[in-house]
Amino acid sequence: FSRYRKDYPQCLCVLVVYGCGRPPIEPSITRVVNGVDARPYSWPWQISLQVQSFDGWRHICGGSLIATNWVLTAAHCITRQTYRVYVGKYNLDVEEPGSHAITPQKIIVNKKWNPSLGTLGNDIALIKLSEHVTLSKHIQLTCIPSAGSILPNDYPCYITGWGRLSTNGPIAKKLQQGLLPVVDNTICSQPDWWGHSVRNTMVCAGGNGIVAGCNGDSGGPLNCKSTNGVWEVHGIASFVSALGCNYEKKPTVFTRVSAFNDWINQVMANN
């Protein structure tokens, strides 16, 4: 907008308003079945959760920026380690303008999460950052779906992350994306699929035996575009089959975010 006052020189002021789920760089969306390199910075809410080790920092999980100082990830990613959250990343091996690491101020794991019984669900955690990020072309927020929303079978969603490129394979350097259509829970809970391991607070996606989440993708988003054109994080990558990452009829299982709206809102309000 611009405003003119006769006692000041003419001033042109540009107000940039960022919403959620509308990346300035649109993802390259295709129906290819294998994972591919994402278009750089086209999933700008994706973060790399890293831990400190004896030889520096290493990526362990993904996550989603849902507020300028809050990240949504999986509870099973959180143990007694020293963490940092890297925002604005695309290539983990390259210094990138605008990307930077932020230390967590506080990490809140859902109290119902039981690491010994992961298939009971509640695999969700929130990380409060020690500073607010500045939103930019490369750093954006994703949207949270409305409470209780459940996507229909075969709804096209995309997993993103730096997880292993195959079972026991190397960690990806560049951010990957893969088409993972939703698998309805009535199918996913069948005996030759996931059976009783799938609960109504979870969402399954994939299961074609070709593309799936893998180690390192945990905590990252299942990105689904709503009917009004915004991207929402409908799932938090939780677990895959012990038989391997790309196993037929064993789709990637995600924590269903829309089952935890009240918990998310309460944690953010109280902290």
N, C-alpha and C positions, 0 to 999 in steps of 0.2 A: 504494500500500500504506500501511498505518498501523502504527505501533508505539508502545506505551505503556510508559513506565518510571516507577516511583513517585517517583523523585527529579527528574523533569522534568514539566512540563505535558504534557498529551496533545498529540501532534503528528501531524498528517495530512500525509503526504508523497506527492506524486503523481509517479510515474515515467512519463515518456513515452518510449516506445521507437519509433523510426522505422526501418522496414526500407527496402527498395528497391522501386520499381515499384508502390507503393500510394499514389497521391495522395490527400490528405485531401479535396480537391475533385475529384470524379470528372469526367472529360471528358464532354462531351455527344456521344455517339457516334451518328452517323446514317449512313445509306448514301447520302447525297447525293453526287453525282459532282463538284460543283465545290467549290473551297476556300471555307471560311467562317471567320468570326471564331470563335476558340476560346473556350470558357468561361473567364473570367479565372482564371489561376493553376492551371488543371487539368492543365497539363503542367509541373510545378514543377521538373523537372530541366533544362528548356530554358534555355540561356544565350544572350546576345547577345555575340558577339565584336566588339569595336569597335577602330578605329584612330584615332590622333590625326592630324588634318589642320590646315590653316592656320586654319580657322574653327571648330575644336572637335573633338568626337568624332563618328564616324559608324559605323553598323552595317555590317559586311561579311559576316559568316558566323554560323552557328549553332554549337551544340555541346551536349553532354550532361554533366551533373554525375554522375560515377560514384563519387566518393568526396568527402568533405568538403573535400578540397584538390586534386582532380584533375578535369579536364575532357577529354572525348574530342571531337575534331574532325577535320577533313580536313587533310591535309598541304598541299594546294594553297591553303589559306587563309593559310598562314604564309609571309611574305616578310620583308624587312628593314624592319619598321615598329615603331612603338610601339603596344602593345596594352593593352587592359583587358578584363576579363570582367565582364559585368553579370549578376548573379543576381537572381532574384525579380522579373523584368520581365514585363509584359504589354503596356503601351502605351509605345512608345519615346518619345513626345512628352510624357509626363506624369511628374511626380515621384510615386513610389508608396511608401507606407510599407513598410519592411522590405527594399526593393530597394537594392542598392548595388554599386558597382564595385570590383573587386579587381585589382591588378596581378599579372601572372604572375611567379613566381619563376624558372621554367625552362620552356622549350618544347622538347619532344623530337619530332622528325619521324622517321618510319621511314626507316632508312638505304637501303632499297631503292626509295624513292620517287624517280622521275625526272620533274621538271616538264616536260621536253620530250617525254616519252612517257607521258602520263597514263593512257592506256588499258592500260598494262602492269600497273596496279594499285598496291597498297601506299599508297593515298591515305589515310593515317591519321596522326594526331599526337596527342600528349598534352600538356596544359598543367598544370603544377604551380602552384597558386596560392600567393601569398605569405602567406596566412593561411587557417585553416580556417573554413568557413562554419558558421553555426549553423542547423541544420535547423529548419524551421518549417512552418506551413500553406502558405506560398508557395514554400518552398525545400526540395526533396527530391532523393533520388538515384534514378536509374533502375538497373535490373538489367542485367547482362551475360548473354547467353544461354550455354548450355553449349557447350564447344568442339566445333566441327564440326557444330553443329545447322543444318539446312537446312529452311526452311518449304516446304510443298507449294504447288503452283500455286493461285492465287486466294485464298490466305490473306489475310484482311483486316488491313491495317496502315495506319498514318496517318503522313503526313509533317507536320511542324510547323515553322514558321519565320516570319521577317519578310521573306521574299524578294519579288521583284517580283510584282505581281498579274497581270501578263501579260508577254509578250515585249516588252522595251523599255519596260514600264510603270513606274509608281511603286513604290517600296519600301512595304510594308505598315507601318502604324503600330501596329495591334493584331496580336497573335500569330494566325497563321492555322493551320488544320488542314485536311487533305484526305485522303480515303480513297484509298489506293493499294494495290490487291491485288497480291500477289506474282505475278510472271511467271516461271515455271520457266525455268531456263537452257537447256533443250532447245528451248524456244520462242524465248527472247530471243536466242539465238545463230543463229537462222535468217537466211539472207541478206537478206530483206526487213525484218528487225528490226535487231539490232545486229551480227549476223555475228560475226567473229572479235574484235571489240572487247570482247566480254564474256568474262570469265575466271571460273574456279571460285572465286576469292576475292571475287567481286562478287555482288550480288543486284539483280535488276531489279524494279521495281514501277510499276504504272500502264500507260501506253501506249494509253489510250482516246482520246487527242487532246483531252481536256477539262480534266483536272487533272494537274498535274505539278509537280516542283520547278522553281525558277527562280533567277536570280542573286540572291544573298543568302540562299538556303536552304542553300547549301553548308555542309558540316560538321555540319549538324543531323541529328537522329535519324529513322530509320524505326522508329516505335513499334509494336510488335506484342504483343498480350496473350497470355500463355502459358495452357496448359490449367489451371494452378493459380491463375489470376487475377491474375498480376502482369505489369506492363508491362516489356518488355525492349527494348533498343536493338539491333535486328538489322542496321541499316544506318547508314552515314554518307554523307550526300548527296555525290556525287562529280561526276557530269557529266550534262548533257542534250544534246540534238541541237543542232548549229550552225544547223539550220533553224528552230529556235524551241523554246520551253519546252514547249508543248502540241502535240506532233506525234505523229500516230497511228503506232503500231508502233515508236516510239522512247521507251520508258519511261524514267523517271529511273533512273539507275544509281547504286548505293550500294556502298561498301566493305562486304563482309560481315564483321561484327564477330566472328562465331564462328570465323573463319579466323585471328584474331589474338589469341586468349586468352593464349597463351604470351608473346607480345611485350608485351601490356598488363601482365601480371603481373610480367614481368621488369623493365620500365621503372619501374613503381611501387615494386618492391622495392629497386631499385638507386639510386633518387633520393629 
